[in-house]
Every structure is written in structure tokens, then in C-alpha cells.
């Protein structure tokens, strides 16, 4: 196993990968990741969106039994749960953890208020995504994410390897140079299962109360928390 990255050398490591192969550097990044960290030190945090499907296929080319965590908020679309089952059948060796919050939706409503996502979406994300993710990261030195630079202004400076101040570990983003067309060309070429909502103008799919379809010209994050300045659940922000 290679020597693990440190907070001092992450930029040098990130800059060392080339993008002139068919995967635009993604496979090299993943090979490095799974040779640097053992199976208990690294996990892929998957949304099961289009980028996730590509990443799962790439990851399983390197480590068939890789660990994957899905933040099951109990507020996902039926189509999201369906694609998870489809992926489990396609890649049976994957170790998929469905990580739930400590509070059920009824308990959350009793402690705070009903439909908390309408009044205070940041608090809802904190309860149903951030805190469960923090638990999932205990003992982990690195996690993999499907962020792409093209997705939004908040993601355009993402590197292959990133110092994650919020979760005090390393965030690895193999798909930063992929464009939307690259993602869909790969899915179609490999005939991979994907979330059916992508076919009806849902470029980014999260919890159903906070996700709407968009027009084709919109920012890929435009359908999330419409009418608010919020565009991220908090996993990819330092605050």
C-alpha cells in the first residue's frame, strides 16, 4: 500500500494525475485511492445519480467489493430506491450501506416541526444528511465523491484530491473533468442502469421535497431547493 496523503502534500498529489486517457484521469485517481487506503479507510459516498453510476462502474473495475454509503434520508424518490436495487443486482459484490438518520420523520416533526425542509432546509439537511455522514466517516481517512467542475460555480475549482476541512479527511473526486455528455455517453455505452427521473429533466436528484425538474439550459443544480439561495446539502461546503 502506498503512503497515504497528508494535509501538506494533497495539492502535489492532485496535480500529478494526467487527463489524456479515455477516463480523463478518473481510473488513475481511483487506482491510486484504493492502493493508498485500505478498505476500512476509504468509502464512496454515493447519491446514485448519473455520475454515481459511472463512478460505481469505474470503481468496480479496480475493487469489485468496494464500500459505498448512501445517505437514506427516508425522503428519496421511489425511482432512486429502484436504481439502487438495479445497481445491487448489476454489481453484487459492492458493499452498500444505507445510512439512516437517528430521527425518523415523525420524531423530527415532533421535535422541530412538520415539513422542516420548508422552514429550515439547512437544519433538515443537518439532521438527515450531515450527522449521518459524520458517523459514516468515523475511522475513514478518505472518501470518494462524484463532483464535476461543470456542475455549478460552487464546484468549478474542485480538484482530483481535496483537503476536506469539514470532515477532516481527504475528498477524492475522479470525475472533475467529465462533462454531462461524457457521463451519458458512458452510461449508454456500458448499458448501465440509471435513475429514470433523469429522462424527465431531473439533472440532479436529491430528496423529493427539495428537487424539481429544470429546463435544458439551466445549471445542473438549479432544480435543488428552488426559490432559495441554497444549492448544496452541506456535504461539499466548509460551513
C-alpha positions in Angstrom: 0.0 0.0 0.0 1.3 3.5 -0.9 2.0 6.1 1.7 -1.2 7.9 2.5 -1.6 11.5 1.5 -1.2 14.2 4.1 -2.7 17.6 4.5 0.7 19.0 3.4 1.1 17.2 0.1 -2.5 16.9 -1.3 -2.1 19.6 -3.9 1.0 17.9 -5.3 -0.7 14.6 -5.5 -3.7 16.0 -7.2 -1.6 17.8 -9.8 0.3 14.6 -10.6 -2.6 12.9 -12.5 -2.9 13.3 -16.2 -6.2 13.6 -18.1 -5.2 12.3 -21.5 -6.7 8.8 -21.2 -10.3 7.8 -22.1 -11.4 8.3 -18.4 -9.9 11.8 -18.2 -7.8 10.7 -15.3 -10.6 9.0 -13.3 -9.3 5.5 -13.4 -5.8 6.6 -12.4 -7.2 8.6 -9.5 -9.2 5.6 -8.3 -6.3 3.2 -8.7 -4.2 5.5 -6.6 -7.0 5.8 -4.0 -7.6 2.1 -3.5 -3.9 1.4 -3.3 -3.2 4.2 -0.9 -6.1 3.5 1.6 -7.2 0.1 2.8 -10.8 -0.9 2.6 -11.6 0.4 6.1 -10.1 3.8 5.5 -12.0 4.8 2.3 -15.6 4.8 1.2 -17.6 6.1 -1.7 -20.4 8.4 -0.7 -22.9 7.8 -3.5 -26.1 9.7 -4.5 -26.9 7.1 -7.2 -27.3 9.9 -9.7 -25.8 9.7 -13.2 -22.3 10.5 -12.1 -22.6 7.9 -9.3 -23.5 5.2 -11.8 -20.4 6.0 -13.8 -18.2 6.0 -10.7 -19.6 2.7 -9.5 -18.7 1.1 -12.8 -15.2 2.6 -12.7 -14.6 1.7 -9.1 -15.7 -2.0 -9.6 -13.0 -2.3 -12.3 -10.5 -1.7 -9.6 -12.2 -3.0 -6.5 -15.3 -5.1 -7.0 -16.2 -5.3 -3.3 -15.7 -1.6 -2.6 -17.6 0.0 0.2 -20.3 2.5 -0.7 -22.5 4.6 1.7 -25.9 6.1 0.7 -27.5 8.6 3.0 -31.0 7.3 3.2 -33.0 10.3 4.4 -36.3 8.5 4.0 -37.2 11.3 1.6 -35.9 9.9 -1.6 -37.9 9.3 -4.8 -39.1 5.8 -5.5 -37.0 5.9 -8.6 -33.9 6.4 -6.5 -34.6 3.3 -4.4 -35.3 1.4 -7.6 -31.9 2.3 -9.2 -30.2 1.2 -6.0 -31.7 -2.2 -6.3 -30.8 -2.3 -10.0 -27.2 -1.4 -9.2 -27.0 -4.1 -6.4 -28.1 -6.7 -9.0 -25.6 -5.4 -11.6 -22.7 -5.3 -9.1 -23.4 -7.9 -6.4 -20.0 -7.7 -4.8 -20.5 -4.0 -3.8 -20.9 -3.4 -0.1 -23.7 -0.9 0.1 -24.6 0.7 3.4 -28.0 2.5 3.6 -27.2 5.1 6.3 -30.2 6.5 8.1 -30.6 9.4 10.5 -31.3 8.7 14.2 -34.6 10.6 14.0 -37.5 9.2 12.0 -39.6 11.7 10.0 -42.2 11.6 12.8 -39.7 12.1 15.5 -38.2 15.0 13.6 -41.6 16.6 13.2 -42.3 16.2 16.9 -39.0 17.7 18.0 -38.9 20.5 15.4 -41.9 20.9 13.2 -43.6 19.1 10.3 -42.0 19.6 6.8 -38.9 21.0 8.4 -37.3 21.1 4.9 -39.7 24.0 4.0 -39.0 26.2 7.0 -35.3 25.4 7.7 -33.8 23.2 4.9 -30.3 23.6 6.4 -31.4 22.1 9.7 -33.2 19.3 7.8 -30.0 18.5 5.9 -28.0 18.7 9.1 -30.2 16.1 10.7 -30.8 13.8 7.8 -27.5 14.0 5.9 -24.6 15.7 7.7 -24.9 14.0 11.0 -25.3 10.5 9.5 -22.4 11.2 7.2 -20.2 12.2 10.1 -21.0 8.9 11.7 -20.2 7.1 8.5 -16.8 8.8 8.3 -15.6 7.7 11.7 -12.3 5.9 11.1 -12.2 6.9 7.5 -9.2 8.8 6.1 -10.7 9.5 2.7 -14.0 9.5 0.8 -14.9 9.5 -2.9 -17.4 11.9 -4.5 -18.8 12.3 -8.0 -18.4 16.1 -8.1 -17.7 17.6 -11.6 -16.4 21.1 -12.2 -19.1 21.7 -14.9 -22.0 21.2 -12.5 -22.1 24.6 -10.9 -20.0 27.6 -9.9 -19.5 26.3 -6.4 -17.8 23.2 -7.8 -15.6 24.6 -10.6 -12.5 24.7 -8.5 -12.7 21.1 -7.3 -9.5 19.1 -7.6 -8.9 15.4 -8.0 -7.7 15.3 -4.4 -9.0 17.8 -1.9 -8.4 18.7 1.7 -11.7 18.4 3.4 -11.8 20.8 6.3 -15.4 19.9 7.3 -14.8 16.2 7.8 -11.1 16.5 8.5 -10.1 14.0 5.8 -9.4 13.8 2.1 -12.1 14.0 -0.6 -11.3 12.4 -3.9 -13.2 13.5 -7.0 -12.2 11.4 -10.0 -14.8 12.9 -12.5 -13.9 16.6 -12.2 -13.1 16.9 -16.0 -16.1 15.0 -17.2 -18.9 16.9 -19.0 -22.5 15.9 -19.0 -22.2 14.4 -22.4 -19.3 12.2 -21.2 -21.4 10.9 -18.4 -24.3 9.9 -20.6 -22.1 8.5 -23.4 -20.5 6.2 -20.8 -23.8 5.1 -19.3 -25.2 4.3 -22.8 -22.1 2.6 -24.0 -22.0 0.3 -20.9 -25.8 0.0 -20.8 -25.8 0.8 -17.1 -29.0 1.2 -15.1 -29.8 4.8 -14.1 -32.5 6.8 -12.3 -35.5 7.2 -14.6 -36.0 10.7 -13.4 -33.0 11.8 -15.5 -35.2 11.2 -18.5 -37.8 13.8 -17.4 -35.4 16.8 -16.8 -34.1 16.0 -13.4 -30.3 16.5 -13.8 -29.6 16.4 -10.1 -31.7 14.3 -7.8 -32.0 14.5 -4.0 -34.9 14.4 -1.6 -38.2 14.7 -3.3 -39.5 17.8 -1.3 -36.4 19.7 -2.4 -35.9 18.6 -6.0 -37.7 19.8 -9.1 -37.2 19.3 -12.9 -35.4 22.0 -14.8 -35.2 23.3 -18.3 -32.3 22.0 -20.5 -30.4 25.3 -20.3 -30.4 25.6 -16.5 -27.5 25.0 -14.2 -27.5 21.3 -13.3 -28.1 22.2 -9.7 -31.0 24.6 -10.5 -33.6 22.0 -9.6 -32.4 21.7 -6.0 -34.1 24.0 -3.4 -35.7 26.1 -6.0 -36.5 29.6 -4.8 -33.7 29.6 -2.3 -30.0 30.5 -2.5 -29.2 27.1 -1.1 -27.6 24.8 -3.8 -25.8 22.3 -1.6 -26.9 20.0 1.2 -23.7 20.8 3.1 -21.5 17.8 2.4 -19.4 19.8 -0.1 -19.2 23.1 1.8 -16.9 24.0 4.7 -19.6 25.8 6.7 
